[in-house]
Amino acid sequence: MGDQKIKITLKTEGNSLSGTSESPMGVTTFTGGTVKGNEVSWTATPKTPMGPLKLDFKATIDGDKISGQAVSMFGPAPFEGARI
């Protein structure tokens, strides 16, 4: 599937995480994520040419950087990004 450019917006309220992801395939919203210190996790189901694809994200935030893994039925995929 290759590299993908995606803009994510994360919103915290206490230990709860919600947000959106924007890609060339559209916008996906999510709720029900969690925050524990600098660790975050959430599940999103973006639309793809093959249909909806459930992704379970786990990541670490370090200053303005984020890195982690998105796990789908195809296995884990690492990701990283920076605040813009």
C-alpha atoms as a printed R data frame, in Angstrom:
   type eleno elety resid chain resno       x      y      z
1  ATOM     1    CA   MET     A     1   0.000  0.000  0.000
2  ATOM     2    CA   GLY     A     2   2.995  2.314  0.411
3  ATOM     3    CA   ASP     A     3   3.458  5.616  2.203
4  ATOM     4    CA   GLN     A     4   0.317  7.604  2.878
5  ATOM     5    CA   LYS     A     5   0.068 11.310  3.754
6  ATOM     6    CA   ILE     A     6  -2.643 11.799  6.360
7  ATOM     7    CA   LYS     A     7  -3.463 14.784  8.561
8  ATOM     8    CA   ILE     A     8  -4.726 13.795 12.005
9  ATOM     9    CA   THR     A     9  -6.315 16.091 14.541
10 ATOM    10    CA   LEU     A    10  -6.388 14.810 18.115
11 ATOM    11    CA   LYS     A    11  -8.557 16.224 20.903
12 ATOM    12    CA   THR     A    12  -8.197 15.227 24.543
13 ATOM    13    CA   GLU     A    13 -10.660 15.608 27.404
14 ATOM    14    CA   GLY     A    14  -9.091 14.098 30.511
15 ATOM    15    CA   ASN     A    15  -8.173 10.536 29.526
16 ATOM    16    CA   SER     A    16 -10.512 10.491 26.498
17 ATOM    17    CA   LEU     A    17  -9.317 10.959 22.924
18 ATOM    18    CA   SER     A    18 -11.288 11.850 19.800
19 ATOM    19    CA   GLY     A    19 -10.391 13.332 16.458
20 ATOM    20    CA   THR     A    20 -10.311 13.189 12.695
21 ATOM    21    CA   SER     A    21  -8.032 11.955  9.977
22 ATOM    22    CA   GLU     A    22  -7.966 13.517  6.520
23 ATOM    23    CA   SER     A    23  -6.578 11.729  3.478
24 ATOM    24    CA   PRO     A    24  -7.170 11.780 -0.282
25 ATOM    25    CA   MET     A    25  -9.936  9.214  0.380
26 ATOM    26    CA   GLY     A    26 -11.855 11.531  2.709
27 ATOM    27    CA   VAL     A    27 -12.328 12.435  6.346
28 ATOM    28    CA   THR     A    28 -12.755  9.846  9.112
29 ATOM    29    CA   THR     A    29 -13.833 10.768 12.631
30 ATOM    30    CA   PHE     A    30 -13.275  8.720 15.761
31 ATOM    31    CA   THR     A    31 -14.223  8.756 19.427
32 ATOM    32    CA   GLY     A    32 -13.517  6.401 22.305
33 ATOM    33    CA   GLY     A    33  -9.725  6.693 22.217
34 ATOM    34    CA   THR     A    34  -7.624  6.825 25.363
35 ATOM    35    CA   VAL     A    35  -4.757  8.902 26.753
36 ATOM    36    CA   LYS     A    36  -2.343  7.703 29.429
37 ATOM    37    CA   GLY     A    37   0.572 10.078 29.938
38 ATOM    38    CA   ASN     A    38   2.200 10.462 26.526
39 ATOM    39    CA   GLU     A    39   0.647  7.212 25.201
40 ATOM    40    CA   VAL     A    40  -2.488  7.397 23.028
41 ATOM    41    CA   SER     A    41  -4.659  4.791 21.349
42 ATOM    42    CA   TRP     A    42  -7.739  4.894 19.144
43 ATOM    43    CA   THR     A    43  -9.648  2.940 16.513
44 ATOM    44    CA   ALA     A    44 -10.743  4.382 13.176
45 ATOM    45    CA   THR     A    45 -12.456  2.834 10.181
46 ATOM    46    CA   PRO     A    46 -11.600  4.834  7.047
47 ATOM    47    CA   LYS     A    47 -13.202  4.134  3.691
48 ATOM    48    CA   THR     A    48 -10.798  2.616  1.162
49 ATOM    49    CA   PRO     A    49 -11.196  1.399 -2.435
50 ATOM    50    CA   MET     A    50 -11.584 -2.100 -0.917
51 ATOM    51    CA   GLY     A    51 -14.263 -0.936  1.541
52 ATOM    52    CA   PRO     A    52 -14.074  0.117  5.212
53 ATOM    53    CA   LEU     A    53 -10.789 -0.850  6.907
54 ATOM    54    CA   LYS     A    54 -10.608 -1.023 10.717
55 ATOM    55    CA   LEU     A    55  -7.327  0.376 12.068
56 ATOM    56    CA   ASP     A    56  -6.216  0.150 15.708
57 ATOM    57    CA   PHE     A    57  -3.662  2.870 16.490
58 ATOM    58    CA   LYS     A    58  -1.190  2.967 19.383
59 ATOM    59    CA   ALA     A    59   1.272  5.827 19.593
60 ATOM    60    CA   THR     A    60   3.632  7.840 21.730
61 ATOM    61    CA   ILE     A    61   3.704 11.628 21.677
62 ATOM    62    CA   ASP     A    62   7.083 13.246 22.314
63 ATOM    63    CA   GLY     A    63   6.872 17.042 22.184
64 ATOM    64    CA   ASP     A    64   5.669 17.895 18.662
65 ATOM    65    CA   LYS     A    65   6.236 14.361 17.302
66 ATOM    66    CA   ILE     A    66   4.062 11.254 17.234
67 ATOM    67    CA   SER     A    67   5.045  7.703 16.318
68 ATOM    68    CA   GLY     A    68   3.448  4.312 16.634
69 ATOM    69    CA   GLN     A    69   1.682  1.507 14.809
70 ATOM    70    CA   ALA     A    70  -1.622  1.107 13.022
71 ATOM    71    CA   VAL     A    71  -2.781 -2.506 13.039
72 ATOM    72    CA   SER     A    72  -5.262 -3.826 10.474
73 ATOM    73    CA   MET     A    73  -6.234 -7.219  9.085
74 ATOM    74    CA   PHE     A    74  -3.094 -6.873  6.936
75 ATOM    75    CA   GLY     A    75  -0.844 -6.617 10.000
76 ATOM    76    CA   PRO     A    76   0.985 -3.727 11.673
77 ATOM    77    CA   ALA     A    77   2.194 -0.621  9.864
78 ATOM    78    CA   PRO     A    78   4.465  1.937 11.544
79 ATOM    79    CA   PHE     A    79   3.661  5.624 11.308
80 ATOM    80    CA   GLU     A    80   5.225  8.895 12.380
81 ATOM    81    CA   GLY     A    81   4.394 12.540 12.136
82 ATOM    82    CA   ALA     A    82   4.938 16.028 13.483
83 ATOM    83    CA   ARG     A    83   2.776 18.932 14.572
84 ATOM    84    CA   ILE     A    84   2.398 21.532 11.847
